[in-house]
Amino acid sequence: MKAKLSLLRVLPVALTLLFASAPSEGATDAKVFESPLPLQSEIRPATEVVVYAFVSARCPCSQAHEPVLKGLAQEFSGAASRSKVQFIGIHSNANETEAEGVNRWKNPPSALPLGFPVFRDVEMKWADAFGAVKTPHVFVVDVKTKKLLYQGGVDDSSHPENAKRHYLRDLLQELSQGRSPEFRETRVLGCRIDRNLRS
């Protein structure tokens, strides 16, 4: 792994990312990646599960969930955690500039405000590949099997303080206990990822 990650780095143009299956809503069959995992070169050798979080520099719902994502990253992938989980942020909105992302997630430069790096998805390649539709939208992938374990919202509310169901936390808790949860998909709340202003 590279010694130092560069935040908001432009993603490679060449991207081939396909799913072996696409179950309908409510299905329990997990999707499986046929190609290397997204941002494979950034995944730590010991990582067993990756949480890909699509975030926005402008969306109120995404901003409101930043403390939640940061807390989960600290709890399940921090130095004190025994879980082998890694969080990776992706910034895909075509109507948001790279500078907006830098100002939000790399200030000060010596710190990671979310507790994990955020990479710029200039042409929305990753958003299209995952099928991400809103922010925040999270995808949890098993590194060894390349199975998609979860896709959906962080929780069931646009305002995390009002959430009654904590989808991402519950899944990570199960994984930390050594359980093998079935694939699940939940409703995504937030702002739609803008794909209309492609350069």
Secondary structure, DSSP 8 states (H G I E B T S, - for coil): --SS--TT----S-----BS----TT-----BBSS--TTGGGS-TT--EEEEEEE-SS-HHHHHHHHHHHHHHHHHHSTT----EEEEEEE--TTS-HHHHHHHHSSSTTS-TTSS-EEE-TT-HHHHHHT--EESEEEEEETTT-BEEEEE-SSS-SSGGG-S--HHHHHHHHHHTT-----EE----SEE---S---
